[in-house]
Amino acid sequence: MNKYTIEEIKRAKNVVIVHPAFGTIYMEVKKILEKEKIVEGLVWDESDCCQYNMPEDYRGEYEYMNFPFSCIKSID
């Protein structure tokens, strides 16, 4: 059971997601799939920083991801 109503989630511009595989991430909300109970949006991915095959000044990029409503910890 999610602690936020669908109306509250629809009004959110940003959410904090807690997921076992990704940890805690801050996501800019782009789309709400109400029927599937999924929130979609942009997260900053810096997992490739400091890799030997990436430019020295690379600091990450936005990735489009989706998570179930049950992963929402807080909303803005």
PQR file with spaces between the fields and no chain letter, atoms N, CA, C, O and H, PARSE charges and radii, in Angstrom:
ATOM       1  N    MET     1       0.844   -1.193    0.000 -0.4000 1.5000
ATOM       2  CA   MET     1       0.000    0.000    0.000 -0.0000 2.0000
ATOM       3  C    MET     1       0.878    1.240    0.000  0.5500 1.7000
ATOM       4  O    MET     1       1.791    1.368    0.816 -0.5500 1.4000
ATOM       5  N    ASN     2       0.598    2.141   -0.911 -0.4000 1.5000
ATOM       6  CA   ASN     2       1.368    3.367   -1.035 -0.0000 2.0000
ATOM       7  C    ASN     2       0.794    4.435   -0.114  0.5500 1.7000
ATOM       8  O    ASN     2      -0.421    4.515    0.068 -0.5500 1.4000
ATOM       9  H    ASN     2      -0.144    2.037   -1.574  0.4000 1.0000
ATOM      10  N    LYS     3       1.664    5.255    0.467 -0.4000 1.5000
ATOM      11  CA   LYS     3       1.193    6.281    1.387 -0.0000 2.0000
ATOM      12  C    LYS     3       0.700    7.538    0.682  0.5500 1.7000
ATOM      13  O    LYS     3       0.166    8.434    1.336 -0.5500 1.4000
ATOM      14  H    LYS     3       2.651    5.190    0.319  0.4000 1.0000
ATOM      15  N    TYR     4       0.866    7.625   -0.637 -0.4000 1.5000
ATOM      16  CA   TYR     4       0.405    8.779   -1.400 -0.0000 2.0000
ATOM      17  C    TYR     4      -0.759    8.385   -2.298  0.5500 1.7000
ATOM      18  O    TYR     4      -0.800    7.275   -2.828 -0.5500 1.4000
ATOM      19  H    TYR     4       1.299    6.896   -1.168  0.4000 1.0000
ATOM      20  N    THR     5      -1.703    9.305   -2.462 -0.4000 1.5000
ATOM      21  CA   THR     5      -2.826    9.059   -3.358 -0.0000 2.0000
ATOM      22  C    THR     5      -2.375    9.312   -4.795  0.5500 1.7000
ATOM      23  O    THR     5      -1.341    9.939   -5.028 -0.5500 1.4000
ATOM      24  H    THR     5      -1.669   10.206   -2.031  0.4000 1.0000
ATOM      25  N    ILE     6      -3.142    8.828   -5.739 -0.4000 1.5000
ATOM      26  CA   ILE     6      -2.820    9.028   -7.149 -0.0000 2.0000
ATOM      27  C    ILE     6      -2.842   10.515   -7.496  0.5500 1.7000
ATOM      28  O    ILE     6      -2.037   10.967   -8.310 -0.5500 1.4000
ATOM      29  H    ILE     6      -3.982    8.319   -5.551  0.4000 1.0000
ATOM      30  N    GLU     7      -3.744   11.276   -6.898 -0.4000 1.5000
ATOM      31  CA   GLU     7      -3.812   12.713   -7.151 -0.0000 2.0000
ATOM      32  C    GLU     7      -2.542   13.416   -6.675  0.5500 1.7000
ATOM      33  O    GLU     7      -2.040   14.311   -7.355 -0.5500 1.4000
ATOM      34  H    GLU     7      -4.398   10.909   -6.237  0.4000 1.0000
ATOM      35  N    GLU     8      -2.022   13.019   -5.518 -0.4000 1.5000
ATOM      36  CA   GLU     8      -0.779   13.602   -5.017 -0.0000 2.0000
ATOM      37  C    GLU     8       0.393   13.260   -5.929  0.5500 1.7000
ATOM      38  O    GLU     8       1.247   14.106   -6.193 -0.5500 1.4000
ATOM      39  H    GLU     8      -2.430   12.291   -4.967  0.4000 1.0000
ATOM      40  N    ILE     9       0.433   12.042   -6.402 -0.4000 1.5000
ATOM      41  CA   ILE     9       1.512   11.624   -7.298 -0.0000 2.0000
ATOM      42  C    ILE     9       1.413   12.356   -8.634  0.5500 1.7000
ATOM      43  O    ILE     9       2.439   12.728   -9.203 -0.5500 1.4000
ATOM      44  H    ILE     9      -0.261   11.354   -6.188  0.4000 1.0000
ATOM      45  N    LYS    10       0.214   12.569   -9.140 -0.4000 1.5000
ATOM      46  CA   LYS    10       0.023   13.289  -10.402 -0.0000 2.0000
ATOM      47  C    LYS    10       0.519   14.726  -10.317  0.5500 1.7000
ATOM      48  O    LYS    10       1.017   15.262  -11.307 -0.5500 1.4000
ATOM      49  H    LYS    10      -0.620   12.267   -8.677  0.4000 1.0000
ATOM      50  N    ARG    11       0.394   15.358   -9.154 -0.4000 1.5000
ATOM      51  CA   ARG    11       0.830   16.747   -8.967 -0.0000 2.0000
ATOM      52  C    ARG    11       2.332   16.863   -8.717  0.5500 1.7000
ATOM      53  O    ARG    11       2.885   17.960   -8.794 -0.5500 1.4000
ATOM      54  H    ARG    11      -0.011   14.922   -8.350  0.4000 1.0000
ATOM      55  N    ALA    12       2.988   15.769   -8.425 -0.4000 1.5000
ATOM      56  CA   ALA    12       4.411   15.801   -8.081 -0.0000 2.0000
ATOM      57  C    ALA    12       5.268   16.170   -9.282  0.5500 1.7000
ATOM      58  O    ALA    12       5.044   15.688  -10.392 -0.5500 1.4000
ATOM      59  H    ALA    12       2.539   14.877   -8.363  0.4000 1.0000
ATOM      60  N    LYS    13       6.242   17.019   -9.048 -0.4000 1.5000
ATOM      61  CA   LYS    13       7.218   17.350  -10.083 -0.0000 2.0000
ATOM      62  C    LYS    13       8.457   16.480   -9.940  0.5500 1.7000
ATOM      63  O    LYS    13       9.109   16.145  -10.930 -0.5500 1.4000
ATOM      64  H    LYS    13       6.424   17.410   -8.146  0.4000 1.0000
ATOM      65  N    ASN    14       8.780   16.116   -8.703 -0.4000 1.5000
ATOM      66  CA   ASN    14       9.935   15.279   -8.402 -0.0000 2.0000
ATOM      67  C    ASN    14       9.558   14.280   -7.322  0.5500 1.7000
ATOM      68  O    ASN    14       8.710   14.558   -6.474 -0.5500 1.4000
ATOM      69  H    ASN    14       8.251   16.388   -7.899  0.4000 1.0000
ATOM      70  N    VAL    15      10.188   13.125   -7.358 -0.4000 1.5000
ATOM      71  CA   VAL    15       9.963   12.104   -6.331 -0.0000 2.0000
ATOM      72  C    VAL    15      11.297   11.505   -5.912  0.5500 1.7000
ATOM      73  O    VAL    15      12.260   11.498   -6.679 -0.5500 1.4000
ATOM      74  H    VAL    15      10.877   12.900   -8.047  0.4000 1.0000
ATOM      75  N    VAL    16      11.337   11.007   -4.693 -0.4000 1.5000
ATOM      76  CA   VAL    16      12.485   10.241   -4.222 -0.0000 2.0000
ATOM      77  C    VAL    16      12.075    8.779   -4.280  0.5500 1.7000
ATOM      78  O    VAL    16      11.070    8.381   -3.692 -0.5500 1.4000
ATOM      79  H    VAL    16      10.555   11.012   -4.070  0.4000 1.0000
ATOM      80  N    ILE    17      12.860    7.989   -4.989 -0.4000 1.5000
ATOM      81  CA   ILE    17      12.581    6.566   -5.197 -0.0000 2.0000
ATOM      82  C    ILE    17      13.544    5.744   -4.353  0.5500 1.7000
ATOM      83  O    ILE    17      14.734    6.050   -4.283 -0.5500 1.4000
ATOM      84  H    ILE    17      13.677    8.313   -5.467  0.4000 1.0000
ATOM      85  N    VAL    18      13.031    4.705   -3.717 -0.4000 1.5000
ATOM      86  CA   VAL    18      13.875    3.738   -3.021 -0.0000 2.0000
ATOM      87  C    VAL    18      13.629    2.385   -3.680  0.5500 1.7000
ATOM      88  O    VAL    18      12.511    1.871   -3.687 -0.5500 1.4000
ATOM      89  H    VAL    18      12.064    4.456   -3.774  0.4000 1.0000
ATOM      90  N    HIS    19      14.709    1.819   -4.237 -0.4000 1.5000
ATOM      91  CA   HIS    19      14.608    0.564   -4.971 -0.0000 2.0000
ATOM      92  C    HIS    19      15.787   -0.323   -4.587  0.5500 1.7000
ATOM      93  O    HIS    19      16.909    0.171   -4.478 -0.5500 1.4000
ATOM      94  H    HIS    19      15.617    2.237   -4.232  0.4000 1.0000
ATOM      95  N    PRO    20      15.563   -1.623   -4.377 -0.5600 1.5000
ATOM      96  CA   PRO    20      16.649   -2.503   -3.947  0.2800 2.0000
ATOM      97  C    PRO    20      17.847   -2.548   -4.900  0.5500 1.7000
ATOM      98  O    PRO    20      18.988   -2.638   -4.446 -0.5500 1.4000
ATOM      99  N    ALA    21      17.610   -2.488   -6.198 -0.4000 1.5000
ATOM     100  CA   ALA    21      18.703   -2.585   -7.166 -0.0000 2.0000
ATOM     101  C    ALA    21      19.415   -1.259   -7.399  0.5500 1.7000
ATOM     102  O    ALA    21      20.600   -1.253   -7.732 -0.5500 1.4000
ATOM     103  H    ALA    21      16.684   -2.415   -6.567  0.4000 1.0000
ATOM     104  N    PHE    22      18.723   -0.138   -7.233 -0.4000 1.5000
ATOM     105  CA   PHE    22      19.281    1.174   -7.547 -0.0000 2.0000
ATOM     106  C    PHE    22      19.574    2.025   -6.321  0.5500 1.7000
ATOM     107  O    PHE    22      20.288    3.022   -6.426 -0.5500 1.4000
ATOM     108  H    PHE    22      17.760   -0.143   -6.963  0.4000 1.0000
ATOM     109  N    GLY    23      19.050    1.663   -5.180 -0.4000 1.5000
ATOM     110  CA   GLY    23      19.227    2.472   -3.973 -0.0000 2.0000
ATOM     111  C    GLY    23      18.229    3.614   -3.949  0.5500 1.7000
ATOM     112  O    GLY    23      17.099    3.470   -4.415 -0.5500 1.4000
ATOM     113  H    GLY    23      18.470    0.853   -5.094  0.4000 1.0000
ATOM     114  N    THR    24      18.643    4.740   -3.410 -0.4000 1.5000
ATOM     115  CA   THR    24      17.786    5.922   -3.324 -0.0000 2.0000
ATOM     116  C    THR    24      18.163    6.887   -4.431  0.5500 1.7000
ATOM     117  O    THR    24      19.323    7.282   -4.548 -0.5500 1.4000
ATOM     118  H    THR    24      19.561    4.857   -3.031  0.4000 1.0000
ATOM     119  N    ILE    25      17.186    7.269   -5.244 -0.4000 1.5000
ATOM     120  CA   ILE    25      17.441    8.178   -6.354 -0.0000 2.0000
ATOM     121  C    ILE    25      16.378    9.263   -6.401  0.5500 1.7000
ATOM     122  O    ILE    25      15.243    9.071   -5.965 -0.5500 1.4000
ATOM     123  H    ILE    25      16.244    6.948   -5.149  0.4000 1.0000
ATOM     124  N    TYR    26      16.769   10.391   -6.934 -0.4000 1.5000
ATOM     125  CA   TYR    26      15.887   11.545   -7.102 -0.0000 2.0000
ATOM     126  C    TYR    26      15.459   11.574   -8.563  0.5500 1.7000
ATOM     127  O    TYR    26      16.306   11.560   -9.456 -0.5500 1.4000
ATOM     128  H    TYR    26      17.691   10.547   -7.288  0.4000 1.0000
ATOM     129  N    MET    27      14.152   11.613   -8.816 -0.4000 1.5000
ATOM     130  CA   MET    27      13.652   11.515  -10.180 -0.0000 2.0000
ATOM     131  C    MET    27      12.726   12.673  -10.509  0.5500 1.7000
ATOM     132  O    MET    27      11.848   13.022   -9.721 -0.5500 1.4000
ATOM     133  H    MET    27      13.464   11.624   -8.091  0.4000 1.0000
ATOM     134  N    GLU    28      12.929   13.264  -11.679 -0.4000 1.5000
ATOM     135  CA   GLU    28      12.032   14.286  -12.206 -0.0000 2.0000
ATOM     136  C    GLU    28      10.893   13.564  -12.930  0.5500 1.7000
ATOM     137  O    GLU    28      11.136   12.832  -13.889 -0.5500 1.4000
ATOM     138  H    GLU    28      13.643   12.979  -12.319  0.4000 1.0000
ATOM     139  N    VAL    29       9.669   13.764  -12.481 -0.4000 1.5000
ATOM     140  CA   VAL    29       8.509   13.044  -13.021 -0.0000 2.0000
ATOM     141  C    VAL    29       8.147   13.597  -14.396  0.5500 1.7000
ATOM     142  O    VAL    29       8.017   14.807  -14.578 -0.5500 1.4000
ATOM     143  H    VAL    29       9.472   14.358  -11.702  0.4000 1.0000
ATOM     144  N    LYS    30       7.987   12.691  -15.362 -0.4000 1.5000
ATOM     145  CA   LYS    30       7.583   13.063  -16.716 -0.0000 2.0000
ATOM     146  C    LYS    30       6.222   12.486  -17.090  0.5500 1.7000
ATOM     147  O    LYS    30       5.478   13.100  -17.855 -0.5500 1.4000
ATOM     148  H    LYS    30       8.093   11.708  -15.215  0.4000 1.0000
ATOM     149  N    LYS    31       5.891   11.307  -16.556 -0.4000 1.5000
ATOM     150  CA   LYS    31       4.648   10.651  -16.956 -0.0000 2.0000
ATOM     151  C    LYS    31       4.174    9.734  -15.829  0.5500 1.7000
ATOM     152  O    LYS    31       4.978    9.088  -15.156 -0.5500 1.4000
ATOM     153  H    LYS    31       6.495   10.808  -15.935  0.4000 1.0000
ATOM     154  N    ILE    32       2.857    9.689  -15.637 -0.4000 1.5000
ATOM     155  CA   ILE    32       2.232    8.800  -14.654 -0.0000 2.0000
ATOM     156  C    ILE    32       1.353    7.815  -15.407  0.5500 1.7000
ATOM     157  O    ILE    32       0.465    8.221  -16.157 -0.5500 1.4000
ATOM     158  H    ILE    32       2.204   10.214  -16.184  0.4000 1.0000
ATOM     159  N    LEU    33       1.593    6.528  -15.213 -0.4000 1.5000
ATOM     160  CA   LEU    33       0.735    5.502  -15.790 -0.0000 2.0000
ATOM     161  C    LEU    33      -0.170    5.005  -14.667  0.5500 1.7000
ATOM     162  O    LEU    33       0.189    4.117  -13.894 -0.5500 1.4000
ATOM     163  H    LEU    33       2.314    6.198  -14.604  0.4000 1.0000
ATOM     164  N    GLU    34      -1.346    5.603  -14.605 -0.4000 1.5000
ATOM     165  CA   GLU    34      -2.257    5.369  -13.489 -0.0000 2.0000
ATOM     166  C    GLU    34      -2.732    3.920  -13.417  0.5500 1.7000
ATOM     167  O    GLU    34      -2.764    3.333  -12.335 -0.5500 1.4000
ATOM     168  H    GLU    34      -1.638    6.325  -15.233  0.4000 1.0000
ATOM     169  N    LYS    35      -3.096    3.346  -14.541 -0.4000 1.5000
ATOM     170  CA   LYS    35      -3.619    1.981  -14.558 -0.0000 2.0000
ATOM     171  C    LYS    35      -2.567    0.963  -14.118  0.5500 1.7000
ATOM     172  O    LYS    35      -2.864    0.027  -13.374 -0.5500 1.4000
ATOM     173  H    LYS    35      -3.070    3.822  -15.420  0.4000 1.0000
ATOM     174  N    GLU    36      -1.326    1.163  -14.592 -0.4000 1.5000
ATOM     175  CA   GLU    36      -0.242    0.247  -14.254 -0.0000 2.0000
ATOM     176  C    GLU    36       0.429    0.585  -12.923  0.5500 1.7000
ATOM     177  O    GLU    36       1.235   -0.192  -12.410 -0.5500 1.4000
ATOM     178  H    GLU    36      -1.086    1.923  -15.196  0.4000 1.0000
ATOM     179  N    LYS    37       0.086    1.758  -12.366 -0.4000 1.5000
ATOM     180  CA   LYS    37       0.679    2.270  -11.119 -0.0000 2.0000
ATOM     181  C    LYS    37       2.191    2.391  -11.238  0.5500 1.7000
ATOM     182  O    LYS    37       2.953    1.864  -10.429 -0.5500 1.4000
ATOM     183  H    LYS    37      -0.569    2.389  -12.782  0.4000 1.0000
ATOM     184  N    ILE    38       2.593    3.115  -12.292 -0.4000 1.5000
ATOM     185  CA   ILE    38       4.008    3.327  -12.572 -0.0000 2.0000
ATOM     186  C    ILE    38       4.264    4.814  -12.773  0.5500 1.7000
ATOM     187  O    ILE    38       3.461    5.519  -13.385 -0.5500 1.4000
ATOM     188  H    ILE    38       1.974    3.543  -12.950  0.4000 1.0000
ATOM     189  N    VAL    39       5.389    5.276  -12.252 -0.4000 1.5000
ATOM     190  CA   VAL    39       5.840    6.646  -12.466 -0.0000 2.0000
ATOM     191  C    VAL    39       7.089    6.591  -13.345  0.5500 1.7000
ATOM     192  O    VAL    39       7.992    5.788  -13.111 -0.5500 1.4000
ATOM     193  H    VAL    39       6.041    4.703  -11.756  0.4000 1.0000
ATOM     194  N    GLU    40       7.126    7.465  -14.366 -0.4000 1.5000
ATOM     195  CA   GLU    40       8.253    7.517  -15.290 -0.0000 2.0000
ATOM     196  C    GLU    40       8.902    8.887  -15.222  0.5500 1.7000
ATOM     197  O    GLU    40       8.242    9.892  -14.961 -0.5500 1.4000
ATOM     198  H    GLU    40       6.393    8.117  -14.556  0.4000 1.0000
ATOM     199  N    GLY    41      10.204    8.909  -15.460 -0.4000 1.5000
ATOM     200  CA   GLY    41      10.876   10.194  -15.450 -0.0000 2.0000
ATOM     201  C    GLY    41      12.373   10.085  -15.658  0.5500 1.7000
ATOM     202  O    GLY    41      12.895    9.033  -16.028 -0.5500 1.4000
ATOM     203  H    GLY    41      10.740    8.092  -15.672  0.4000 1.0000
ATOM     204  N    LEU    42      13.055   11.202  -15.409 -0.4000 1.5000
ATOM     205  CA   LEU    42      14.489   11.311  -15.632 -0.0000 2.0000
ATOM     206  C    LEU    42      15.263   11.219  -14.322  0.5500 1.7000
ATOM     207  O    LEU    42      14.916   11.860  -13.331 -0.5500 1.4000
ATOM     208  H    LEU    42      12.631   12.056  -15.109  0.4000 1.0000
ATOM     209  N    VAL    43      16.303   10.422  -14.339 -0.4000 1.5000
ATOM     210  CA   VAL    43      17.224   10.320  -13.202 -0.0000 2.0000
ATOM     211  C    VAL    43      18.641   10.593  -13.721  0.5500 1.7000
ATOM     212  O    VAL    43      18.958   10.291  -14.871 -0.5500 1.4000
ATOM     213  H    VAL    43      16.586    9.901  -15.145  0.4000 1.0000
ATOM     214  N    TRP    44      19.477   11.160  -12.866 -0.4000 1.5000
ATOM     215  CA   TRP    44      20.848   11.445  -13.246 -0.0000 2.0000
ATOM     216  C    TRP    44      21.683   10.199  -13.018  0.5500 1.7000
ATOM     217  O    TRP    44      21.756    9.692  -11.898 -0.5500 1.4000
ATOM     218  H    TRP    44      19.218   11.404  -11.931  0.4000 1.0000
ATOM     219  N    ASP    45      22.310    9.706  -14.068 -0.4000 1.5000
ATOM     220  CA   ASP    45      23.123    8.487  -14.004 -0.0000 2.0000
ATOM     221  C    ASP    45      24.591    8.858  -14.150  0.5500 1.7000
ATOM     222  O    ASP    45      25.017    9.352  -15.194 -0.5500 1.4000
ATOM     223  H    ASP    45      22.250   10.117  -14.977  0.4000 1.0000
ATOM     224  N    GLU    46      25.347    8.620  -13.110 -0.4000 1.5000
ATOM     225  CA   GLU    46      26.778    8.885  -13.170 -0.0000 2.0000
ATOM     226  C    GLU    46      27.580    7.603  -12.976  0.5500 1.7000
ATOM     227  O    GLU    46      28.717    7.641  -12.505 -0.5500 1.4000
ATOM     228  H    GLU    46      25.001    8.219  -12.261  0.4000 1.0000
ATOM     229  N    SER    47      26.988    6.473  -13.340 -0.4000 1.5000
ATOM     230  CA   SER    47      27.650    5.183  -13.141 -0.0000 2.0000
ATOM     231  C    SER    47      28.878    4.997  -14.032  0.5500 1.7000
ATOM     232  O    SER    47      29.758    4.205  -13.693 -0.5500 1.4000
ATOM     233  H    SER    47      26.065    6.442  -13.723  0.4000 1.0000
ATOM     234  N    ASP    48      28.962    5.703  -15.159 -0.4000 1.5000
ATOM     235  CA   ASP    48      30.111    5.560  -16.054 -0.0000 2.0000
ATOM     236  C    ASP    48      31.210    6.582  -15.795  0.5500 1.7000
ATOM     237  O    ASP    48      32.195    6.621  -16.533 -0.5500 1.4000
ATOM     238  H    ASP    48      28.247    6.346  -15.435  0.4000 1.0000
ATOM     239  N    CYS    49      31.065    7.404  -14.770 -0.4000 1.5000
ATOM     240  CA   CYS    49      32.102    8.389  -14.458 -0.0000 2.0000
ATOM     241  C    CYS    49      33.401    7.692  -14.088  0.5500 1.7000
ATOM     242  O    CYS    49      33.404    6.636  -13.455 -0.5500 1.4000
ATOM     243  H    CYS    49      30.265    7.372  -14.171  0.4000 1.0000
ATOM     244  N    CYS    50      34.485    8.295  -14.491 -0.4000 1.5000
ATOM     245  CA   CYS    50      35.843    7.816  -14.181 -0.0000 2.0000
ATOM     246  C    CYS    50      36.148    6.448  -14.782  0.5500 1.7000
ATOM     247  O    CYS    50      37.025    5.742  -14.284 -0.5500 1.4000
ATOM     248  H    CYS    50      34.482    9.153  -15.005  0.4000 1.0000
ATOM     249  N    GLN    51      35.454    6.067  -15.827 -0.4000 1.5000
ATOM     250  CA   GLN    51      35.768    4.831  -16.536 -0.0000 2.0000
ATOM     251  C    GLN    51      36.887    5.100  -17.540  0.5500 1.7000
ATOM     252  O    GLN    51      36.999    6.212  -18.056 -0.5500 1.4000
ATOM     253  H    GLN    51      34.742    6.640  -16.232  0.4000 1.0000
ATOM     254  N    TYR    52      37.695    4.116  -17.814 -0.4000 1.5000
ATOM     255  CA   TYR    52      38.844    4.298  -18.699 -0.0000 2.0000
ATOM     256  C    TYR    52      38.435    4.664  -20.125  0.5500 1.7000
ATOM     257  O    TYR    52      39.201    5.312  -20.839 -0.5500 1.4000
ATOM     258  H    TYR    52      37.603    3.212  -17.395  0.4000 1.0000
ATOM     259  N    ASN    53      37.239    4.257  -20.546 -0.4000 1.5000
ATOM     260  CA   ASN    53      36.816    4.497  -21.919 -0.0000 2.0000
ATOM     261  C    ASN    53      35.938    5.743  -22.070  0.5500 1.7000
ATOM     262  O    ASN    53      35.391    5.983  -23.147 -0.5500 1.4000
ATOM     263  H    ASN    53      36.617    3.730  -19.967  0.4000 1.0000
ATOM     264  N    MET    54      35.799    6.532  -21.005 -0.4000 1.5000
ATOM     265  CA   MET    54      34.985    7.752  -21.059 -0.0000 2.0000
ATOM     266  C    MET    54      35.896    8.972  -20.996  0.5500 1.7000
ATOM     267  O    MET    54      36.996    8.898  -20.447 -0.5500 1.4000
ATOM     268  H    MET    54      36.243    6.337  -20.131  0.4000 1.0000
ATOM     269  N    PRO    55      35.445   10.099  -21.557 -0.5600 1.5000
ATOM     270  CA   PRO    55      36.255   11.318  -21.473  0.2800 2.0000
ATOM     271  C    PRO    55      36.504   11.704  -20.004  0.5500 1.7000
ATOM     272  O    PRO    55      35.702   11.393  -19.124 -0.5500 1.4000
ATOM     273  N    GLU    56      37.592   12.362  -19.771 -0.4000 1.5000
ATOM     274  CA   GLU    56      37.982   12.722  -18.410 -0.0000 2.0000
ATOM     275  C    GLU    56      36.976   13.656  -17.736  0.5500 1.7000
ATOM     276  O    GLU    56      36.806   13.606  -16.518 -0.5500 1.4000
ATOM     277  H    GLU    56      38.244   12.614  -20.486  0.4000 1.0000
ATOM     278  N    ASP    57      36.311   14.507  -18.518 -0.4000 1.5000
ATOM     279  CA   ASP    57      35.365   15.462  -17.949 -0.0000 2.0000
ATOM     280  C    ASP    57      33.910   14.955  -17.933  0.5500 1.7000
ATOM     281  O    ASP    57      33.000   15.726  -17.630 -0.5500 1.4000
ATOM     282  H    ASP    57      36.449   14.548  -19.508  0.4000 1.0000
ATOM     283  N    TYR    58      33.683   13.692  -18.249 -0.4000 1.5000
ATOM     284  CA   TYR    58      32.331   13.127  -18.246 -0.0000 2.0000
ATOM     285  C    TYR    58      31.824   13.024  -16.812  0.5500 1.7000
ATOM     286  O    TYR    58      32.503   12.464  -15.951 -0.5500 1.4000
ATOM     287  H    TYR    58      34.423   13.065  -18.496  0.4000 1.0000
ATOM     288  N    ARG    59      30.635   13.562  -16.553 -0.4000 1.5000
ATOM     289  CA   ARG    59      30.058   13.562  -15.209 -0.0000 2.0000
ATOM     290  C    ARG    59      28.671   12.926  -15.146  0.5500 1.7000
ATOM     291  O    ARG    59      27.996   13.024  -14.121 -0.5500 1.4000
ATOM     292  H    ARG    59      30.084   14.017  -17.252  0.4000 1.0000
ATOM     293  N    GLY    60      28.242   12.282  -16.216 -0.4000 1.5000
ATOM     294  CA   GLY    60      26.964   11.587  -16.211 -0.0000 2.0000
ATOM     295  C    GLY    60      25.990   12.150  -17.227  0.5500 1.7000
ATOM     296  O    GLY    60      26.306   13.076  -17.974 -0.5500 1.4000
ATOM     297  H    GLY    60      28.790   12.202  -17.048  0.4000 1.0000
ATOM     298  N    GLU    61      24.797   11.570  -17.239 -0.4000 1.5000
ATOM     299  CA   GLU    61      23.748   11.999  -18.152 -0.0000 2.0000
ATOM     300  C    GLU    61      22.395   11.550  -17.600  0.5500 1.7000
ATOM     301  O    GLU    61      22.325   10.687  -16.725 -0.5500 1.4000
ATOM     302  H    GLU    61      24.541   10.818  -16.632  0.4000 1.0000
ATOM     303  N    TYR    62      21.327   12.146  -18.120 -0.4000 1.5000
ATOM     304  CA   TYR    62      19.989   11.761  -17.704 -0.0000 2.0000
ATOM     305  C    TYR    62      19.582   10.450  -18.360  0.5500 1.7000
ATOM     306  O    TYR    62      19.876   10.213  -19.532 -0.5500 1.4000
ATOM     307  H    TYR    62      21.384   12.848  -18.831  0.4000 1.0000
ATOM     308  N    GLU    63      18.914    9.613  -17.607 -0.4000 1.5000
ATOM     309  CA   GLU    63      18.357    8.356  -18.104 -0.0000 2.0000
ATOM     310  C    GLU    63      16.859    8.365  -17.824  0.5500 1.7000
ATOM     311  O    GLU    63      16.425    8.834  -16.772 -0.5500 1.4000
ATOM     312  H    GLU    63      18.676    9.805  -16.655  0.4000 1.0000
ATOM     313  N    TYR    64      16.075    7.853  -18.754 -0.4000 1.5000
ATOM     314  CA   TYR    64      14.624    7.747  -18.576 -0.0000 2.0000
ATOM     315  C    TYR    64      14.330    6.390  -17.945  0.5500 1.7000
ATOM     316  O    TYR    64      14.665    5.348  -18.508 -0.5500 1.4000
ATOM     317  H    TYR    64      16.427    7.472  -19.609  0.4000 1.0000
ATOM     318  N    MET    65      13.700    6.412  -16.765 -0.4000 1.5000
ATOM     319  CA   MET    65      13.427    5.169  -16.035 -0.0000 2.0000
ATOM     320  C    MET    65      11.984    5.159  -15.553  0.5500 1.7000
ATOM     321  O    MET    65      11.301    6.183  -15.588 -0.5500 1.4000
ATOM     322  H    MET    65      13.428    7.258  -16.307  0.4000 1.0000
ATOM     323  N    ASN    66      11.526    4.001  -15.104 -0.4000 1.5000
ATOM     324  CA   ASN    66      10.194    3.900  -14.531 -0.0000 2.0000
ATOM     325  C    ASN    66      10.241    3.003  -13.294  0.5500 1.7000
ATOM     326  O    ASN    66      11.048    2.078  -13.202 -0.5500 1.4000
ATOM     327  H    ASN    66      12.081    3.169  -15.076  0.4000 1.0000
ATOM     328  N    PHE    67       9.343    3.305  -12.339 -0.4000 1.5000
ATOM     329  CA   PHE    67       9.277    2.570  -11.090 -0.0000 2.0000
ATOM     330  C    PHE    67       7.819    2.457  -10.656  0.5500 1.7000
ATOM     331  O    PHE    67       7.009    3.324  -10.982 -0.5500 1.4000
ATOM     332  H    PHE    67       8.687    4.056  -12.413  0.4000 1.0000
ATOM     333  N    PRO    68       7.480    1.408   -9.931 -0.5600 1.5000
ATOM     334  CA   PRO    68       6.114    1.303   -9.395  0.2800 2.0000
ATOM     335  C    PRO    68       5.881    2.341   -8.292  0.5500 1.7000
ATOM     336  O    PRO    68       6.823    2.800   -7.645 -0.5500 1.4000
ATOM     337  N    PHE    69       4.618    2.699   -8.094 -0.4000 1.5000
ATOM     338  CA   PHE    69       4.254    3.655   -7.052 -0.0000 2.0000
ATOM     339  C    PHE    69       4.780    3.224   -5.686  0.5500 1.7000
ATOM     340  O    PHE    69       5.092    4.075   -4.853 -0.5500 1.4000
ATOM     341  H    PHE    69       3.854    2.326   -8.619  0.4000 1.0000
ATOM     342  N    SER    70       4.881    1.943   -5.447 -0.4000 1.5000
ATOM     343  CA   SER    70       5.310    1.437   -4.131 -0.0000 2.0000
ATOM     344  C    SER    70       6.752    1.823   -3.800  0.5500 1.7000
ATOM     345  O    SER    70       7.150    1.749   -2.637 -0.5500 1.4000
ATOM     346  H    SER    70       4.627    1.252   -6.124  0.4000 1.0000
ATOM     347  N    CYS    71       7.543    2.231   -4.794 -0.4000 1.5000
ATOM     348  CA   CYS    71       8.933    2.631   -4.568 -0.0000 2.0000
ATOM     349  C    CYS    71       9.062    4.114   -4.198  0.5500 1.7000
ATOM     350  O    CYS    71      10.156    4.565   -3.861 -0.5500 1.4000
ATOM     351  H    CYS    71       7.220    2.291   -5.738  0.4000 1.0000
ATOM     352  N    ILE    72       7.977    4.868   -4.255 -0.4000 1.5000
ATOM     353  CA   ILE    72       8.035    6.298   -3.953 -0.0000 2.0000
ATOM     354  C    ILE    72       8.153    6.485   -2.442  0.5500 1.7000
ATOM     355  O    ILE    72       7.298    6.047   -1.673 -0.5500 1.4000
ATOM     356  H    ILE    72       7.088    4.501   -4.530  0.4000 1.0000
ATOM     357  N    LYS    73       9.238    7.147   -2.043 -0.4000 1.5000
ATOM     358  CA   LYS    73       9.451    7.434   -0.626 -0.0000 2.0000
ATOM     359  C    LYS    73       8.896    8.811   -0.259  0.5500 1.7000
ATOM     360  O    LYS    73       8.261    8.964    0.785 -0.5500 1.4000
ATOM     361  H    LYS    73       9.933    7.502   -2.668  0.4000 1.0000
ATOM     362  N    SER    74       9.131    9.811   -1.110 -0.4000 1.5000
ATOM     363  CA   SER    74       8.597   11.155   -0.860 -0.0000 2.0000
ATOM     364  C    SER    74       8.363   11.856   -2.184  0.5500 1.7000
ATOM     365  O    SER    74       8.904   11.459   -3.216 -0.5500 1.4000
ATOM     366  H    SER    74       9.647    9.686   -1.957  0.4000 1.0000
ATOM     367  N    ILE    75       7.551   12.902   -2.145 -0.4000 1.5000
ATOM     368  CA   ILE    75       7.237   13.662   -3.353 -0.0000 2.0000
ATOM     369  C    ILE    75       7.452   15.151   -3.109  0.5500 1.7000
ATOM     370  O    ILE    75       7.348   15.636   -1.983 -0.5500 1.4000
ATOM     371  H    ILE    75       7.112   13.224   -1.307  0.4000 1.0000
ATOM     372  N    ASP    76       7.754   15.866   -4.194 -0.4000 1.5000
ATOM     373  CA   ASP    76       7.884   17.338   -4.170 -0.0000 2.0000
ATOM     374  C    ASP    76       6.786   17.926   -5.004  0.5500 1.7000
ATOM     375  O    ASP    76       6.693   19.147   -5.131 -0.5500 1.4000
ATOM     376  H    ASP    76       7.839   15.472   -5.110  0.4000 1.0000
